[in-house]
Amino acid sequence: MYVLLGLLSLLILCGLGLALNTLLWKRRAVQTVPPRGAFTRISTGRLHYLDVGAGPEILLIHGLGGQMGNFDCGLIDDLARDHRVIAIDRPGMGYSDRPMTHPCALADHAELMFEIMDKLEIHNPLVVGHSLGGAIAMAMAVQDAERLRGLALLAPLTLRAGTPAEVFDGLRIRSDFLRWLTAWTVATPAALRQADAVIDQVYGPEEMPPNAPTQGGAMLTLRPSHFYNTSRDYMQSGDGRDEMSRKYAGVTVPVRLLYGTEDRILDPQIHGAKLVGRHPQMGLKLVPGGHMLPLTQPKVCAEFIREASDKMRGSLTIRRASPEVYR
């Protein structure tokens, strides 16, 4: 009996020690990467956003485990020279709130994006989505294309593919309680221990920019809420995706994709070439590089987005396959 009590006490002490360590890293992350935008409120709680520039509107949607800093290493400033650029922390990420049990399938994210558009008075924007943000942008086009000017997607998730990248293994947690417990105990030390391997897979073959931890916001990944909501987003990212992809043929706004040929997270041949092969009204541009193009190649992304924006001015609507619109 005493041995069991001793082991239980030791386990509790270890858990408290891990939770304290997580809390310290959380505070350090917040001090290092404070909020950079403004706040408003939507149905999920507080929303953190950045709204800069003037001109045709561009809505930036970051990917899985990201936040608005993913676009803020040159891309936002470049686009804001001649566009109104709105970057958000998706609800649950960065400094935006989301209830712990709020549904987060792609359709749910898309509904929140339209709510954000209403709140921030964004009309007929070009939607730029990176990675999972690209899938959310496609869900928006499937739900209500008439509210959008078009999509310019950076390394987007578009179709169901084979085995996910190893970097996502630790996110496969089905229980919200176990997810919360992991977030407050082992997630942060595991992230620190595996940082080099994760960076190599996420950014490779390119180098992670030196300002990615701060200006790019990567330090915020050490917050327990970040892990919790990233895991929930990952586990629900496949819900309804097959049904959504069957509706791509009916999307009536222009769609352009930019992919790095050496992307180690999402296969450009599946999520890019295969998609465009099925739907030739969409356009694909391939460039040398990896998955984190908004951070590693902001000038290339800005040129791609600006070209898409120029070609998608007005109320352009696609009713048939017409690739010349995109190229």
N, C-alpha and C positions, 0 to 999 in steps of 0.2 A: 504493500500500500504506500509506504513512504517513498519507495523508488518511483512509483507512478506519479505521486504528487510532485516529486522532485523533477521528473521529466516534464510534467505539465507546466511547472513553474518556469523551467528553462525555456520551454517552447514559447510561453507567453512573453518572457523577457526578450527573446530573440525577435518575436513579432513586434514588440514595442520599439526595440532598437531599429528595426528596419523601417517602421513607420516614422520614427523621428528622423532618420536619415533621408527618407523621402520628403518629409516636410522641409528640411533644410535645403535640399536641392530645389524644391518648388519655390521657396523664397528667393533663392539665388537666381533662378530662371526669371522670375518676375522683375527682380531688380536689374538684371542684365538686359531684358527685352521688355520694357514697359509698353503700355498701349500707345500707339502712334496716331490713332484716328479719333473719331467721335463716337458717341453712343446714342442709341435710341432703343425703343422697346418694340418687340413683336410678340407673337403668341408664345414663343418658346422662352421669352425673357429678354435680357439685355443683348443687344446686337452691336458689335464693334465693326466700324466701317471707315473707309477712307474715300473721300469724294473730292477730286481735284480736276482742274482743267475745264475747258469749255469747248463745245463742238458736238459732233455726233457722239452718241453715248456708247460706252463699252463697259460691260459688266464682267468682272474677272472672278472666276470660281476656282478655288484651289482644289487639290486632290486629297487622297486619303492621308490622314495624319499631318496635313499641312495647315497653313494659315496665311493671311494676306502677305506676310513677309516673303513668301515664295515668289511674289511678283515685284518685290520692292528692292531689287538689287539692280536697278536701272530701267526695267521695263515700264513701270508706272510713269516715271518721270519723262521717258521718251514719248510715250503715247499721249501724255497730258499736254504736250506742246500744241496739239491740234484736235484733241478730243476731250470730252468729259469722261473721266475714268473713275469707276466705282469698284473698289476692291473690298471684299468682306472677309471676316472670319466666319466661316460657315457655322451655323448654330451648333454648339457643342465643342467647337475648336477655338484655339486662340483665346480671345477674351469675350467670346459670345456664349451665352447660356443655352442650355438645352436640358429639359428634365431627363432624369436618368433612364426612364422607361419610354421616352418618346420614340415612336416608330421612325426608322431611318432607312427604309428601302429607297430605291432611286426615285420612285414616284413621290414619296414623302418629301425628299429633298427638293424635288422640282416644285412642289406646291409651296414650300417655304421660300424658294427663290422668287416666285411670283408675288408672294406676300411682301417680300423685301422690295421688289420693284414698286409695288403700290405705296409702301411706306416712304420710300426715298424719291418717289415721283420720277421713276425711270421709265421712259417711253420708247418703245421700238429699238431696243439696244442690239448691238452686235454682242453676242455672248461668247466669251473666251473661257473655255474650260480646260484645265490641265489634269490628265490622268483620270481619277474618279470624277473630278469636276467636269471632264468631257462627257462622261456617261450621264451626269446630272443635266448637262446642257442638252444632250440628245433627248432625255426624258422630257425636258421643257418643250422641245420642238414637237415631240409626239403629243403632248398634252394640249398645247395652245400655240401653234406656230405663228398665228396672226399677230401675236404680241411681240414677235422678235423680228429683227432685221436680217439675221443670219447667224451662223455659228462658225467660229474659227477655233479649232480644237488643237491643243498641244499634247502630243503623246496620249491620246484618249483611250480609255477603256470603252470598247464598243460592242464586242461579241463575247460569248462564252468561249473560253479557250481551255487548254490542258492544265497541267499542274501549275499552281501559283508559285511565284518566286519564293525561295526559302526565307527571305526577309519577313514574310508574313506568318511564319509558323507560330510565333508566340502570341499571335492575335486570335488564334482559333480557340476561343473559350465560349461555351454556350450558356453558362449560368451567369446571370448578372451579379450574384453574390460573389462567386469565385473571381469574376472579372474585377469587381471592386477590391476584393482582398488582394489579388495580384497587383493591382495598381498601387496599393498603399504599402506593399512589402517588397516583392522581388523585381517588379518591372523596371524601376529606376536603376538599381545596381546592374541588372542584366543589360539594360540599354548602354550603360557606361562601359561595361566589359566587352560588349560586342560592337562597339561604335565603329571601329575600323572596318570590320567585315560588312556592316550595314552600309556604310558610306561607299565602299567599293561597289556594292551591288546596286545601290540607288543612283549613284552619280556616274559610275564607270561606263565607258573607259575614260571619261573626262574626270578632271580633278574637282573636288568640292571647292567653291570659291572661299577665300579666307573670311569673307564677311557673312557667310551663310549662317553660322551659329547666332550672330547678333542681328544684323540688318535683315538677314534671311529668316530669322525667327526660329532656327532649329533648336535653340536652347529650351524653347517652350515644350518640346517633346518630352522633357523630364518631369512635367507636371502629371500627377495621377489622373486628373480629369482628362488629360490628353490621351493617355493610354486607354482609359475606360471607353471613351467615345470613339476612338479609332478602332478598337476591337469590335464595338457594336456596329459601326459603319461597315467594317470588313465582313462581318458575319451576315449582314443583311444586303450586301451589295449585289448578290445574285438573285434576290427575290424579285420576280417579275421581269428579269432581264431578257429572257428568251421571248416572252410575249411582247416586250417592247421592241426588240430587234425585228420582229415580224412586221412591225408598223413603220419601219424606216422608209419603205417605198412610198409611203403616203406623206412624208415630210415635205412641206411646200415652201421651205426657205432654203437659201444656199447654205451648203456645208463644205468647209474646207478643213483639211487635216495636215498638220506638220508633225513629222516623226523623225527621230534619230535612228539611223540604220543599225546602230549597235546597242539599242535599248535593251537593258538586262532585266527590266521589270515587266514590260508588255511587248509582245512580239509585233513589230511593225508589219510583218507579212500577214498576220491574222487580223489585227485591229485596224490596219491601214489598207493594205493592198487587197485583201479578201473582201473587206467592206466595200471598197470602191468598185471592185469587180462585180459585186452583186448590185450595186447602185451607182451606175456611171454618171448620174447627175451630181455626184459628190466628187470633190477634187482632193488629190493627195500630193504633198511635196515631201520628198525625203532629203535629209541633210546628214552629213557625218555627225555622230554624237550619241549621247545616251538619253536617259529618261528625264532628267531635270533641266530641260532646255530653258525654262524661264529664268533659271539661276545661272546656268553655264553659258548660255548664248542669248542674252537679252536683246542684243541688236538684231540678230536673225529673227527672233520672235516678233520684235516690233515691226520689222519690215514685212513679215508675213501677215501680221494682224492689220497693219495699215493698208496693205494692198487689198486684203479682203474687205476692209471697211470701205475703201474707195469704190470697189466693184459692187458693193451691196448697198449703196446709198439709195434712198427712196423706198418705195414699197414693192421691191422686186419679189415676185412670187413664181415659184417653179411648178409648172403643171405637167411637165414631161421631162424626159432625160435630155439635158442640154449642157454637156460638159464645158462648152465654150464660155459659159457664165463664170467659171471658176479659174480658168487658166490664162 
